[in-house]
Amino acid sequence: MLRTLLVVVLALLLGACSRGPDQATLEGDLQRRLTQAFGEGVLGIAELQRRGSASDAKAPPEETRVVVYFDSELELLRDQDFGSWESPGVASLISALGAGPRGLSGVQSGGNRRGDRLKAHGSLIYRQVEGGWQVVVPQGFSAPRAPQPSEGGTGSPDELLIAAVGTALKLSPTGAGVSERQIIRDEMQRSLASIQGRLSRLHHGYPLAGGPAGGQYARFAVALGSLLGERGLHVVPLTTEGGVANLRMLRRGDVVLALSQSDAVHYASTGSGPFAGEGPYSQLRTLASLYPEPLHVLVRGAGPIRAIAGLRGQRVNLGQPGSASRDTALAVLAAHGLKPEDLGEAASLDLQQALAALRDGRLDAVIQVIGAPADQIRAASEALDLRLLPLDEPAVRQLVASRPGTFAMSLAAGSYPRQPAPVATLAVSSLLLCDQQFSAAEAEQLVRALFAPSNRWLAWGSIQGEQLSPANARRALTVPLHEGALRALDAGPAGAGAR
C-alpha cells in the first residue's frame, strides 16, 4: 500500500514538473522580456535550464496557471551599467526575470562589460490557452511583510503594552476602544524609535531613521546596517513614519543618520513647507545621494481613470502622515489643479495596505514616491491589472522649477507587468543625511564604506542599493555635502570605489 502511494505521489510530482511551455517557448518568452526591458542587443540567453513547475495558487478561478522555475545564464552583448539612473537597471532585470534580489549574481560595481555573464534563478507565470501556454507575468519577489502590532494577538507584548497604557490612562473600565488603541499604538511607535535611538547612541552606535516596516527605506536601512557592520560600523536601523518624521528625529538628536527625499530635505533646511513652523535647519548635511525615487500614480487597468484630472471625486491614497511621499503627492495634485478636498476620499494608508484596498475596490488610486521598479507594486501587478498614469508635462515643468530636489523622469517600458510604453513622471533623490555634529572622520569612513565595490546589496535584500554610485552621489542635492563625505568622494576610486 505504501509503495503504491509513493508511486502515485511521484507520478503527480513528475506531472507537475512537466506542465507548462516547452523549452523553446520559455527561452523565447524570457528573451522577449529582456529585450522589452533593455532594448535590442543588450542581453542574450547563454543557457537556460527548467527547474520544475507548480500550480499558481493565486490564479483566477476560471484559469489554469503554472509557475515555471528556471536557472539561467545571461551574456552581456554590450557594455551595460545596471546602476545607472538614466537606463533600466538591476530592478528592471530582476523584474524581467521574475527573480528575487538574492537570486541574481554577476552584477559588477562600475558597470558590466560585453561578454560578462550573469546568473539568475527566475520564474515566469503561464496560463493555459487553446493550443498551448501564454506567459502572464513574472513570478517575482514579494517582500516579507512585518506583522503590525495589531496583528500580534491579545497575548503579544505590543497588545499587553497597549492594554497597560490604556489602563494607566483610565480610558474605560473595559479597556480602550479601536480609535483609542490606534492613538496609543501610533504614539508607542514614535516613543520606541526615540528610545532605540538613545540606547544606540549610549552604546556608541549610529541610529538610522529608516521608514515604515516592510517599506523600501526600511529594507535599505537594514541592508546598510548589515553591510557597514561587516566593516566595523554599528548602524542601527529604526522603523519610522517616513522621510518628514526622519528629518525631525535627526534635528531633535534622536538619531545620527536619516533617509529622506531631496525635496523634503530642502524644506527642512529652509524651514518651509511642512517645516514652516520649525525654522531653518542650517546644520543639516548630506552624506550621499543614493538612488532616484519616481512618483507612481496607480489605478486599476480596467477602470475609467486615464489622467490625473480623472482623480477628482475619487478615493485616492496619498500616503502616511509623516512621510515625505505624502507631501510630494499633495504638491503633484496641486500642480494639476487638485486639492485634497477635491477628492472623494484622501486616504493615509501605507503602500501595502493601499494596494490591497485598490485590489478590493475600496480605493480608486494610489500615489506613492518609491524607487522603481518597486517590488511591492510588481508583486501586486501579478494579481491585479494596474495602470500607471502619466503626469502632465506643464505640471512637471512647474514642479521642477518651483520644488528644489525634483526632476523629470520616465518610467521605462516594461518596468511593471502590462506596461508597454514609458510613463512620464516626477522624481526625487533618496538622500542619506546627518548634521554638522557628525565628525568629518566618521562621515569619511561611512561614505567610503557605503560605496565599497565589494558591497553585496542584493545578498542583503536591497535592490535599490545596487543603484548606488559615486558618480551619482552628488545628484539632486538640496543641502551641502558633509565635509567628510566630500573628502571621501573627492578621493576617487581609492576612496569611494568607483563604478
SVG drawing of the C-alpha trace seen along z (x, -y; Angstrom):
<svg xmlns="http://www.w3.org/2000/svg" viewBox="-16 -80 59 82">
<polyline fill="none" stroke="black" stroke-width="0.4" points="0.0,0.0 2.8,-2.4 4.7,-1.6 1.6,-2.3 1.1,-5.6 4.7,-6.6 4.3,-5.7 1.2,-7.9 2.9,-10.8 5.9,-10.5 3.7,-10.4 1.9,-13.6 5.2,-15.4 6.6,-14.4 3.4,-15.5 3.6,-18.9 7.2,-19.3 6.3,-18.7 3.4,-21.2 3.7,-24.5 5.5,-25.6 8.3,-23.7 11.9,-24.8 11.8,-26.8 8.7,-28.8 10.3,-29.5 13.5,-30.8 11.6,-32.9 9.4,-34.5 12.3,-35.2 14.3,-36.8 11.4,-39.0 11.1,-40.2 14.8,-41.1 14.5,-42.9 11.4,-44.8 13.2,-45.9 16.7,-46.7 16.3,-47.0 17.8,-45.0 21.3,-43.7 21.9,-44.1 21.3,-40.7 21.2,-37.3 20.4,-33.9 23.5,-31.8 22.0,-28.9 18.6,-28.1 17.5,-25.1 14.0,-24.4 13.8,-23.6 10.2,-22.3 6.8,-23.9 3.9,-24.3 0.3,-25.4 -0.2,-29.1 -2.2,-29.4 -3.1,-33.0 -4.7,-32.1 -8.3,-33.3 -10.9,-30.6 -11.6,-30.4 -7.9,-30.0 -5.3,-27.2 -1.9,-28.7 1.5,-27.3 4.7,-28.9 7.7,-27.7 11.1,-27.9 14.4,-28.1 18.2,-28.7 19.6,-31.0 22.9,-32.3 22.8,-35.6 25.5,-37.1 26.1,-40.9 26.2,-41.7 27.4,-45.2 28.5,-47.3 25.7,-48.0 25.8,-49.8 22.9,-48.4 23.4,-51.1 22.7,-54.0 19.8,-56.3 19.1,-57.0 18.7,-53.5 17.0,-50.3 19.0,-48.8 19.1,-45.9 15.5,-46.3 14.3,-46.1 16.5,-43.0 15.0,-41.3 11.5,-42.2 12.1,-40.8 13.5,-37.5 10.9,-37.0 13.8,-36.7 14.4,-37.8 17.3,-40.0 19.3,-37.1 18.6,-35.1 20.9,-37.2 24.7,-37.3 27.3,-38.7 26.3,-42.4 29.5,-44.4 30.2,-47.6 31.1,-50.3 29.1,-48.5 29.3,-45.3 31.2,-44.8 30.4,-43.0 31.0,-39.3 30.2,-39.2 27.9,-36.5 25.0,-36.9 23.4,-34.0 19.8,-34.1 17.2,-31.8 14.0,-33.1 10.4,-32.2 7.5,-33.0 3.8,-32.5 1.9,-30.9 -1.8,-30.4 -3.3,-27.6 -4.9,-28.8 -6.2,-27.0 -3.3,-25.4 -0.7,-26.0 0.6,-28.2 0.8,-32.0 3.1,-33.9 1.3,-36.2 3.7,-38.0 6.9,-37.1 6.5,-35.2 8.7,-37.9 9.7,-38.6 7.2,-39.6 9.0,-41.4 8.2,-39.8 5.7,-41.9 6.5,-42.6 3.5,-41.9 1.9,-45.0 1.2,-45.5 -2.5,-44.9 -1.7,-41.5 0.2,-40.2 -2.8,-38.7 -4.1,-39.6 -1.2,-38.0 1.6,-39.7 3.9,-42.2 2.6,-45.0 -1.0,-44.3 -0.2,-43.8 1.6,-47.2 -1.3,-48.9 -3.7,-47.4 -1.4,-48.6 -1.2,-52.1 -5.0,-52.2 -5.4,-51.1 -2.9,-53.7 -4.8,-56.4 -8.1,-55.1 -9.7,-55.2 -12.5,-52.8 -13.3,-50.0 -13.5,-47.6 -10.3,-48.8 -9.5,-51.2 -11.7,-51.2 -10.4,-50.9 -9.7,-54.6 -8.0,-54.9 -5.9,-51.9 -4.7,-53.2 -3.7,-56.5 -1.7,-54.6 -0.1,-52.4 1.0,-55.4 2.5,-57.1 4.2,-53.9 5.9,-53.5 7.2,-57.1 8.4,-56.6 10.0,-53.2 12.0,-54.7 13.2,-57.5 14.2,-55.1 16.0,-52.9 18.0,-55.8 19.0,-57.0 20.1,-53.5 22.0,-53.1 24.0,-56.3 24.6,-55.2 26.3,-52.1 28.3,-54.0 26.2,-53.1 24.7,-55.1 20.9,-55.0 19.5,-55.5 15.9,-56.7 14.7,-54.4 11.0,-54.1 7.8,-52.1 8.1,-48.4 8.4,-46.4 8.9,-49.6 11.8,-50.3 13.6,-52.7 13.3,-50.1 14.8,-47.4 17.6,-49.6 18.4,-50.7 18.6,-47.0 20.9,-46.2 23.0,-49.2 23.3,-48.2 24.4,-44.7 27.0,-45.9 28.5,-48.5 28.5,-46.1 30.9,-43.9 33.3,-46.9 33.0,-47.6 30.4,-50.4 27.5,-49.7 24.4,-51.2 21.0,-50.6 18.1,-50.9 14.9,-52.2 11.3,-51.8 9.8,-55.3 6.9,-57.0 9.0,-58.2 11.1,-61.0 9.5,-64.0 9.4,-62.3 13.1,-61.2 14.2,-64.8 12.5,-65.8 14.2,-62.9 17.6,-63.9 17.0,-67.6 16.0,-66.5 19.0,-64.3 17.0,-61.1 19.1,-59.7 22.5,-60.4 21.6,-59.3 18.4,-59.6 16.9,-58.8 14.7,-61.3 13.7,-62.7 15.6,-65.5 12.6,-67.8 11.7,-67.3 15.3,-68.0 15.1,-71.4 12.0,-72.3 13.6,-71.2 16.8,-73.2 14.9,-76.3 12.1,-76.0 9.4,-76.0 6.7,-73.7 5.8,-71.0 8.6,-72.6 7.3,-76.1 6.8,-76.4 10.2,-75.0 12.7,-77.4 15.6,-76.6 17.7,-73.5 21.0,-75.0 23.1,-72.2 21.6,-69.6 24.2,-67.9 24.1,-65.2 26.4,-62.2 25.3,-61.0 22.6,-60.9 21.6,-57.2 19.0,-56.4 16.1,-58.0 12.5,-57.7 9.9,-58.4 6.3,-59.2 3.8,-56.4 0.1,-57.1 -1.6,-53.7 -5.2,-52.9 -6.9,-49.7 -6.2,-48.9 -9.8,-48.2 -11.1,-51.4 -12.1,-54.7 -9.3,-56.9 -6.8,-57.8 -5.3,-61.1 -4.5,-62.9 -7.6,-65.1 -9.7,-62.0 -8.8,-61.7 -11.3,-64.4 -14.0,-62.9 -12.1,-59.6 -10.8,-57.7 -7.1,-58.3 -4.4,-57.1 -1.8,-59.9 0.5,-58.0 1.1,-58.0 1.3,-61.2 4.9,-61.9 6.1,-60.6 7.9,-62.7 6.0,-60.8 2.7,-62.3 4.0,-65.8 5.2,-65.3 1.8,-63.7 0.0,-66.8 2.3,-69.0 1.7,-67.0 -2.0,-67.2 -1.8,-71.0 0.2,-71.3 -2.6,-69.6 -5.2,-71.9 -6.4,-69.5 -6.7,-69.9 -7.4,-67.1 -10.9,-68.3 -11.5,-67.8 -11.0,-64.1 -13.8,-61.7 -11.5,-60.5 -7.9,-61.3 -6.6,-58.1 -3.5,-57.7 -2.5,-54.0 0.9,-52.5 1.7,-51.2 0.9,-47.5 -2.5,-48.4 -3.2,-50.8 -2.5,-48.2 -4.8,-45.8 -7.6,-48.4 -7.1,-49.1 -7.4,-45.4 -10.6,-45.1 -12.3,-48.1 -12.0,-50.3 -9.7,-52.8 -9.6,-54.1 -6.0,-55.3 -2.7,-55.1 0.1,-57.8 3.5,-56.8 7.1,-58.1 9.3,-55.0 12.3,-53.5 11.4,-51.7 10.5,-49.0 9.1,-48.7 8.8,-45.1 5.5,-45.7 3.9,-47.2 5.4,-44.5 4.0,-41.8 0.6,-43.4 0.7,-43.5 0.8,-39.7 -2.8,-39.5 -4.2,-42.9 -4.2,-44.7 -2.6,-48.1 -2.1,-51.2 0.4,-54.0 -0.9,-57.4 1.5,-59.9 1.9,-63.4 1.0,-66.4 4.1,-67.9 3.3,-71.5 2.7,-70.3 6.1,-68.5 7.8,-71.7 6.1,-73.8 7.2,-71.4 10.8,-71.1 11.0,-74.9 9.4,-75.5 10.3,-72.5 14.0,-72.0 15.2,-68.4 12.7,-67.2 13.5,-66.3 11.6,-64.9 11.9,-61.2 10.4,-58.5 9.5,-55.1 10.9,-52.7 8.6,-50.5 8.3,-47.1 9.2,-48.4 6.0,-46.7 3.8,-43.9 1.4,-45.2 3.3,-48.5 4.1,-48.6 5.2,-52.2 7.3,-54.7 5.4,-56.8 6.3,-60.4 6.6,-61.4 8.4,-63.4 11.3,-62.0 13.3,-62.9 16.5,-61.6 16.8,-59.5 19.4,-61.1 21.5,-59.8 21.7,-62.6 23.4,-63.7 24.2,-67.1 27.3,-69.0 27.7,-67.4 28.7,-64.2 32.5,-64.3 34.4,-64.6 36.3,-61.4 33.1,-59.4 31.5,-60.8 34.5,-60.0 34.7,-56.4 31.0,-55.8 30.9,-57.2 34.0,-55.1 32.2,-52.0 28.9,-53.0 30.5,-52.9 32.9,-50.0 32.9,-47.9 32.5,-44.7 29.2,-45.6 26.6,-42.8 23.4,-44.8 21.4,-42.1 22.6,-39.4 21.2,-41.6 17.8,-42.1 18.1,-45.7 17.5,-46.1 17.9,-49.8 21.3,-49.5 22.7,-48.4 22.0,-51.8 24.5,-53.5 27.4,-55.0 30.0,-57.7 29.2,-59.2 25.6,-59.9 26.4,-60.7 26.1,-64.5 22.9,-64.4 19.8,-66.3 21.4,-67.6 19.4,-70.2 21.8,-70.7 25.6,-70.7 27.7,-67.6 29.3,-67.0 33.0,-67.9 33.9,-64.2 31.7,-62.9 33.2,-65.4 36.7,-64.2 35.7,-60.6 34.1,-61.3 36.9,-63.6 39.4,-60.8 38.0,-59.0 38.2,-55.2 40.6,-54.6 38.4,-56.5 34.9,-55.5 35.1,-52.6 34.1,-54.0 31.6,-52.1"/>
</svg>
